């Protein structure tokens, strides 16, 4: 009985690995339900460029101790 259970678990794991490696899981799993086209306008491009040019990281005054 124990051997049958272990064989079943091993078979299930092997099936999952084969489906993942072969790409079969992409056909079985519903990945495209929420896909939609992006509205990329010149305004969006400009907002992304503005965001890219911003300074994002710096010393945190609460944790940054400057050497004297």
Biopython code that builds the backbone (N, CA, C, O; Angstrom):
import numpy as np
from Bio.PDB.StructureBuilder import StructureBuilder

atoms = [
    (1, "UNK", "N", (0.823, -1.196, 0.000)),
    (1, "UNK", "CA", (0.000, 0.000, 0.000)),
    (1, "UNK", "C", (0.868, 1.260, 0.000)),
    (1, "UNK", "O", (0.635, 2.186, -0.777)),
    (2, "UNK", "N", (1.871, 1.282, 0.883)),
    (2, "UNK", "CA", (2.770, 2.428, 0.974)),
    (2, "UNK", "C", (3.525, 2.636, -0.339)),
    (2, "UNK", "O", (3.731, 3.772, -0.769)),
    (3, "UNK", "N", (3.931, 1.550, -0.966)),
    (3, "UNK", "CA", (4.678, 1.644, -2.224)),
    (3, "UNK", "C", (3.787, 2.219, -3.323)),
    (3, "UNK", "O", (4.260, 2.990, -4.157)),
    (4, "UNK", "N", (2.506, 1.854, -3.336)),
    (4, "UNK", "CA", (1.586, 2.388, -4.336)),
    (4, "UNK", "C", (1.389, 3.892, -4.146)),
    (4, "UNK", "O", (1.319, 4.641, -5.121)),
    (5, "UNK", "N", (1.300, 4.326, -2.905)),
    (5, "UNK", "CA", (1.137, 5.755, -2.627)),
    (5, "UNK", "C", (2.382, 6.510, -3.063)),
    (5, "UNK", "O", (2.279, 7.552, -3.710)),
    (6, "UNK", "N", (3.552, 5.999, -2.717)),
    (6, "UNK", "CA", (4.803, 6.656, -3.098)),
    (6, "UNK", "C", (4.975, 6.671, -4.618)),
    (6, "UNK", "O", (5.451, 7.657, -5.181)),
    (7, "UNK", "N", (4.593, 5.589, -5.275)),
    (7, "UNK", "CA", (4.672, 5.545, -6.736)),
    (7, "UNK", "C", (3.723, 6.566, -7.349)),
    (7, "UNK", "O", (4.070, 7.211, -8.339)),
    (8, "UNK", "N", (2.544, 6.722, -6.783)),
    (8, "UNK", "CA", (1.601, 7.715, -7.278)),
    (8, "UNK", "C", (2.121, 9.126, -7.109)),
    (8, "UNK", "O", (1.985, 9.954, -8.009)),
    (9, "UNK", "N", (2.724, 9.410, -5.946)),
    (9, "UNK", "CA", (3.299, 10.730, -5.708)),
    (9, "UNK", "C", (4.460, 10.989, -6.668)),
    (9, "UNK", "O", (4.576, 12.081, -7.225)),
    (10, "UNK", "N", (5.318, 9.987, -6.862)),
    (10, "UNK", "CA", (6.442, 10.129, -7.789)),
    (10, "UNK", "C", (5.938, 10.352, -9.217)),
    (10, "UNK", "O", (6.509, 11.146, -9.964)),
    (11, "UNK", "N", (4.885, 9.659, -9.586)),
    (11, "UNK", "CA", (4.307, 9.841, -10.916)),
    (11, "UNK", "C", (3.729, 11.238, -11.092)),
    (11, "UNK", "O", (3.881, 11.849, -12.149)),
    (12, "UNK", "N", (3.068, 11.741, -10.058)),
    (12, "UNK", "CA", (2.502, 13.083, -10.112)),
    (12, "UNK", "C", (3.602, 14.136, -10.241)),
    (12, "UNK", "O", (3.493, 15.062, -11.045)),
    (13, "UNK", "N", (4.655, 13.990, -9.450)),
    (13, "UNK", "CA", (5.781, 14.927, -9.523)),
    (13, "UNK", "C", (6.425, 14.861, -10.909)),
    (13, "UNK", "O", (6.745, 15.899, -11.489)),
    (14, "UNK", "N", (6.616, 13.669, -11.439)),
    (14, "UNK", "CA", (7.217, 13.524, -12.765)),
    (14, "UNK", "C", (6.334, 14.167, -13.830)),
    (14, "UNK", "O", (6.844, 14.801, -14.754)),
    (15, "UNK", "N", (5.021, 14.012, -13.713)),
    (15, "UNK", "CA", (4.098, 14.612, -14.673)),
    (15, "UNK", "C", (4.172, 16.136, -14.626)),
    (15, "UNK", "O", (4.174, 16.794, -15.666)),
    (16, "UNK", "N", (4.232, 16.692, -13.418)),
    (16, "UNK", "CA", (4.324, 18.147, -13.271)),
    (16, "UNK", "C", (5.633, 18.664, -13.857)),
    (16, "UNK", "O", (5.645, 19.690, -14.537)),
    (17, "UNK", "N", (6.727, 17.965, -13.601)),
    (17, "UNK", "CA", (8.033, 18.386, -14.139)),
    (17, "UNK", "C", (8.034, 18.310, -15.662)),
    (17, "UNK", "O", (8.501, 19.238, -16.322)),
    (18, "UNK", "N", (7.528, 17.241, -16.219)),
    (18, "UNK", "CA", (7.498, 17.091, -17.680)),
    (18, "UNK", "C", (6.608, 18.162, -18.306)),
    (18, "UNK", "O", (6.959, 18.731, -19.340)),
    (19, "UNK", "N", (5.460, 18.442, -17.690)),
    (19, "UNK", "CA", (4.561, 19.480, -18.222)),
    (19, "UNK", "C", (5.231, 20.848, -18.166)),
    (19, "UNK", "O", (5.056, 21.656, -19.078)),
    (20, "UNK", "N", (5.990, 21.118, -17.119)),
    (20, "UNK", "CA", (6.674, 22.405, -17.015)),
    (20, "UNK", "C", (7.824, 22.535, -17.991)),
    (20, "UNK", "O", (7.978, 23.577, -18.629)),
    (21, "UNK", "N", (8.626, 21.508, -18.119)),
    (21, "UNK", "CA", (9.793, 21.550, -18.998)),
    (21, "UNK", "C", (9.378, 21.584, -20.468)),
    (21, "UNK", "O", (9.997, 22.278, -21.275)),
    (22, "UNK", "N", (8.345, 20.846, -20.810)),
    (22, "UNK", "CA", (7.929, 20.769, -22.211)),
    (22, "UNK", "C", (7.099, 21.965, -22.650)),
    (22, "UNK", "O", (6.912, 22.175, -23.849)),
    (23, "UNK", "N", (6.597, 22.755, -21.704)),
    (23, "UNK", "CA", (5.755, 23.889, -22.061)),
    (23, "UNK", "C", (4.283, 23.524, -22.150)),
    (23, "UNK", "O", (3.456, 24.372, -22.485)),
    (24, "UNK", "N", (3.948, 22.292, -21.857)),
    (24, "UNK", "CA", (2.558, 21.841, -21.927)),
    (24, "UNK", "C", (1.671, 22.604, -20.949)),
    (24, "UNK", "O", (0.489, 22.822, -21.218)),
    (25, "UNK", "N", (2.237, 23.005, -19.822)),
    (25, "UNK", "CA", (1.433, 23.711, -18.824)),
    (25, "UNK", "C", (0.952, 25.068, -19.337)),
    (25, "UNK", "O", (-0.061, 25.572, -18.852)),
    (26, "UNK", "N", (1.647, 25.674, -20.302)),
    (26, "UNK", "CA", (1.200, 26.941, -20.864)),
    (26, "UNK", "C", (-0.055, 26.759, -21.716)),
    (26, "UNK", "O", (-0.854, 27.686, -21.854)),
    (27, "UNK", "N", (-0.227, 25.580, -22.278)),
    (27, "UNK", "CA", (-1.436, 25.320, -23.057)),
    (27, "UNK", "C", (-2.606, 24.957, -22.150)),
    (27, "UNK", "O", (-3.759, 25.226, -22.487)),
    (28, "UNK", "N", (-2.321, 24.355, -21.015)),
    (28, "UNK", "CA", (-3.378, 23.909, -20.119)),
    (28, "UNK", "C", (-3.809, 24.995, -19.145)),
    (28, "UNK", "O", (-4.983, 25.065, -18.780)),
    (29, "UNK", "N", (-2.879, 25.842, -18.719)),
    (29, "UNK", "CA", (-3.183, 26.869, -17.718)),
    (29, "UNK", "C", (-3.751, 28.110, -18.417)),
    (29, "UNK", "O", (-3.179, 28.569, -19.406)),
    (30, "UNK", "N", (-4.843, 28.649, -17.931)),
    (30, "UNK", "CA", (-5.455, 29.818, -18.596)),
    (30, "UNK", "C", (-4.685, 31.100, -18.301)),
    (30, "UNK", "O", (-5.020, 31.817, -17.359)),
    (31, "UNK", "N", (-3.675, 31.392, -19.082)),
    (31, "UNK", "CA", (-2.822, 32.557, -18.824)),
    (31, "UNK", "C", (-3.291, 33.801, -19.551)),
    (31, "UNK", "O", (-2.819, 34.890, -19.224)),
    (32, "UNK", "N", (-4.182, 33.706, -20.509)),
    (32, "UNK", "CA", (-4.531, 34.855, -21.327)),
    (32, "UNK", "C", (-5.849, 35.510, -20.998)),
    (32, "UNK", "O", (-6.338, 36.310, -21.796)),
    (33, "UNK", "N", (-6.448, 35.212, -19.862)),
    (33, "UNK", "CA", (-7.761, 35.775, -19.557)),
    (33, "UNK", "C", (-7.735, 37.289, -19.420)),
    (33, "UNK", "O", (-8.665, 37.959, -19.871)),
    (34, "UNK", "N", (-6.704, 37.841, -18.816)),
    (34, "UNK", "CA", (-6.683, 39.262, -18.521)),
    (34, "UNK", "C", (-5.774, 40.038, -19.455)),
    (34, "UNK", "O", (-5.424, 41.179, -19.155)),
    (35, "UNK", "N", (-5.390, 39.466, -20.552)),
    (35, "UNK", "CA", (-4.544, 40.165, -21.511)),
    (35, "UNK", "C", (-5.347, 41.251, -22.224)),
    (35, "UNK", "O", (-6.497, 41.036, -22.606)),
    (36, "UNK", "N", (-4.743, 42.391, -22.395)),
    (36, "UNK", "CA", (-5.339, 43.464, -23.180)),
    (36, "UNK", "C", (-4.217, 44.328, -23.738)),
    (36, "UNK", "O", (-3.088, 44.302, -23.249)),
    (37, "UNK", "N", (-4.548, 45.082, -24.757)),
    (37, "UNK", "CA", (-3.545, 45.935, -25.376)),
    (37, "UNK", "C", (-3.259, 47.126, -24.472)),
    (37, "UNK", "O", (-4.156, 47.661, -23.820)),
    (38, "UNK", "N", (-2.000, 47.528, -24.446)),
    (38, "UNK", "CA", (-1.614, 48.703, -23.681)),
    (38, "UNK", "C", (-1.794, 49.947, -24.532)),
    (38, "UNK", "O", (-1.488, 49.951, -25.725)),
    (39, "UNK", "N", (-2.291, 50.993, -23.910)),
    (39, "UNK", "CA", (-2.462, 52.264, -24.607)),
    (39, "UNK", "C", (-1.207, 53.101, -24.370)),
    (39, "UNK", "O", (-1.104, 53.807, -23.367)),
    (40, "UNK", "N", (-0.264, 53.019, -25.291)),
    (40, "UNK", "CA", (0.990, 53.752, -25.185)),
    (40, "UNK", "C", (0.857, 55.020, -26.025)),
    (40, "UNK", "O", (0.893, 54.983, -27.255)),
    (41, "UNK", "N", (0.706, 56.122, -25.334)),
    (41, "UNK", "CA", (0.569, 57.416, -25.993)),
    (41, "UNK", "C", (1.833, 58.232, -25.739)),
    (41, "UNK", "O", (2.635, 57.874, -24.876)),
    (42, "UNK", "N", (2.019, 59.311, -26.470)),
    (42, "UNK", "CA", (3.173, 60.178, -26.195)),
    (42, "UNK", "C", (3.182, 60.686, -24.744)),
    (42, "UNK", "O", (4.247, 60.883, -24.160)),
    (43, "UNK", "N", (2.000, 60.893, -24.173)),
    (43, "UNK", "CA", (1.926, 61.337, -22.777)),
    (43, "UNK", "C", (2.472, 60.256, -21.837)),
    (43, "UNK", "O", (3.190, 60.566, -20.887)),
    (44, "UNK", "N", (2.139, 59.010, -22.096)),
    (44, "UNK", "CA", (2.631, 57.902, -21.275)),
    (44, "UNK", "C", (4.146, 57.788, -21.414)),
    (44, "UNK", "O", (4.847, 57.592, -20.421)),
    (45, "UNK", "N", (4.646, 57.907, -22.622)),
    (45, "UNK", "CA", (6.094, 57.854, -22.852)),
    (45, "UNK", "C", (6.792, 58.968, -22.071)),
    (45, "UNK", "O", (7.835, 58.735, -21.458)),
    (46, "UNK", "N", (6.226, 60.169, -22.089)),
    (46, "UNK", "CA", (6.828, 61.279, -21.367)),
    (46, "UNK", "C", (6.794, 61.043, -19.860)),
    (46, "UNK", "O", (7.757, 61.362, -19.164)),
    (47, "UNK", "N", (5.698, 60.488, -19.350)),
    (47, "UNK", "CA", (5.610, 60.184, -17.923)),
    (47, "UNK", "C", (6.653, 59.137, -17.526)),
    (47, "UNK", "O", (7.250, 59.230, -16.453)),
    (48, "UNK", "N", (6.868, 58.157, -18.379)),
    (48, "UNK", "CA", (7.885, 57.135, -18.093)),
    (48, "UNK", "C", (9.284, 57.744, -18.125)),
    (48, "UNK", "O", (10.127, 57.403, -17.294)),
    (49, "UNK", "N", (9.534, 58.636, -19.071)),
    (49, "UNK", "CA", (10.852, 59.296, -19.116)),
    (49, "UNK", "C", (11.073, 60.163, -17.887)),
    (49, "UNK", "O", (12.174, 60.196, -17.338)),
    (50, "UNK", "N", (10.025, 60.871, -17.450)),
    (50, "UNK", "CA", (10.139, 61.684, -16.237)),
    (50, "UNK", "C", (10.436, 60.810, -15.027)),
    (50, "UNK", "O", (11.271, 61.156, -14.192)),
    (51, "UNK", "N", (9.760, 59.696, -14.937)),
    (51, "UNK", "CA", (9.989, 58.773, -13.831)),
    (51, "UNK", "C", (11.400, 58.206, -13.875)),
    (51, "UNK", "O", (12.045, 58.044, -12.839)),
    (52, "UNK", "N", (11.873, 57.905, -15.071)),
    (52, "UNK", "CA", (13.215, 57.346, -15.225)),
    (52, "UNK", "C", (14.286, 58.346, -14.792)),
    (52, "UNK", "O", (15.319, 57.957, -14.247)),
    (53, "UNK", "N", (14.041, 59.618, -15.032)),
    (53, "UNK", "CA", (15.063, 60.615, -14.711)),
    (53, "UNK", "C", (15.047, 61.044, -13.247)),
    (53, "UNK", "O", (15.967, 61.733, -12.807)),
    (54, "UNK", "N", (14.042, 60.662, -12.493)),
    (54, "UNK", "CA", (13.974, 61.035, -11.080)),
    (54, "UNK", "C", (15.044, 60.319, -10.267)),
    (54, "UNK", "O", (15.419, 59.185, -10.566)),
    (55, "UNK", "N", (15.530, 61.003, -9.231)),
    (55, "UNK", "CA", (16.457, 60.387, -8.289)),
    (55, "UNK", "C", (15.631, 59.532, -7.334)),
    (55, "UNK", "O", (14.759, 60.049, -6.636)),
    (56, "UNK", "N", (15.892, 58.261, -7.297)),
    (56, "UNK", "CA", (15.028, 57.355, -6.564)),
    (56, "UNK", "C", (15.580, 56.915, -5.216)),
    (56, "UNK", "O", (14.814, 56.662, -4.287)),
    (57, "UNK", "N", (16.867, 56.824, -5.102)),
    (57, "UNK", "CA", (17.448, 56.295, -3.877)),
    (57, "UNK", "C", (18.532, 57.229, -3.365)),
    (57, "UNK", "O", (19.279, 57.837, -4.132)),
    (58, "UNK", "N", (18.592, 57.319, -2.062)),
    (58, "UNK", "CA", (19.612, 58.132, -1.433)),
    (58, "UNK", "C", (19.750, 57.698, 0.007)),
    (58, "UNK", "O", (19.103, 56.742, 0.435)),
    (59, "UNK", "N", (20.581, 58.384, 0.755)),
    (59, "UNK", "CA", (20.747, 58.009, 2.148)),
    (59, "UNK", "C", (19.454, 58.234, 2.931)),
    (59, "UNK", "O", (18.782, 59.253, 2.768)),
    (60, "UNK", "N", (19.128, 57.283, 3.765)),
    (60, "UNK", "CA", (17.964, 57.393, 4.628)),
    (60, "UNK", "C", (18.442, 58.025, 5.928)),
    (60, "UNK", "O", (19.296, 57.465, 6.615)),
    (61, "UNK", "N", (17.902, 59.175, 6.263)),
    (61, "UNK", "CA", (18.359, 59.904, 7.450)),
    (61, "UNK", "C", (18.147, 59.103, 8.738)),
    (61, "UNK", "O", (18.876, 59.297, 9.711)),
    (62, "UNK", "N", (17.178, 58.225, 8.754)),
    (62, "UNK", "CA", (16.896, 57.444, 9.965)),
    (62, "UNK", "C", (17.944, 56.342, 10.175)),
    (62, "UNK", "O", (18.194, 55.948, 11.314)),
    (63, "UNK", "N", (18.549, 55.847, 9.116)),
    (63, "UNK", "CA", (19.493, 54.740, 9.251)),
    (63, "UNK", "C", (20.903, 55.061, 8.791)),
    (63, "UNK", "O", (21.829, 54.298, 9.065)),
    (64, "UNK", "N", (21.081, 56.174, 8.099)),
    (64, "UNK", "CA", (22.374, 56.511, 7.529)),
    (64, "UNK", "C", (23.202, 57.283, 8.554)),
    (64, "UNK", "O", (22.794, 58.344, 9.025)),
    (65, "UNK", "N", (24.343, 56.748, 8.886)),
    (65, "UNK", "CA", (25.256, 57.417, 9.829)),
    (65, "UNK", "C", (26.500, 57.779, 9.050)),
    (65, "UNK", "O", (27.201, 56.908, 8.535)),
    (66, "UNK", "N", (26.769, 59.064, 8.967)),
    (66, "UNK", "CA", (27.917, 59.516, 8.205)),
    (66, "UNK", "C", (29.169, 59.465, 9.087)),
    (66, "UNK", "O", (29.149, 59.870, 10.249)),
    (67, "UNK", "N", (30.255, 58.957, 8.502)),
    (67, "UNK", "CA", (31.523, 58.881, 9.238)),
    (67, "UNK", "C", (32.070, 60.285, 9.449)),
    (67, "UNK", "O", (31.934, 61.152, 8.585)),
    (68, "UNK", "N", (32.685, 60.501, 10.597)),
    (68, "UNK", "CA", (33.240, 61.836, 10.897)),
    (68, "UNK", "C", (34.695, 61.883, 10.648)),
    (68, "UNK", "O", (35.323, 62.923, 10.847)),
]
sb = StructureBuilder()
sb.init_structure("model")
sb.init_model(0)
sb.init_chain("A")
sb.init_seg("    ")
for serial, (resi, resn, name, xyz) in enumerate(atoms, 1):
    if name == "N":
        sb.init_residue(resn, " ", resi, " ")
    sb.init_atom(name, np.array(xyz, "f"), 0.0, 1.0, " ", f" {name:<3s}", serial, name[0])
structure = sb.get_structure()
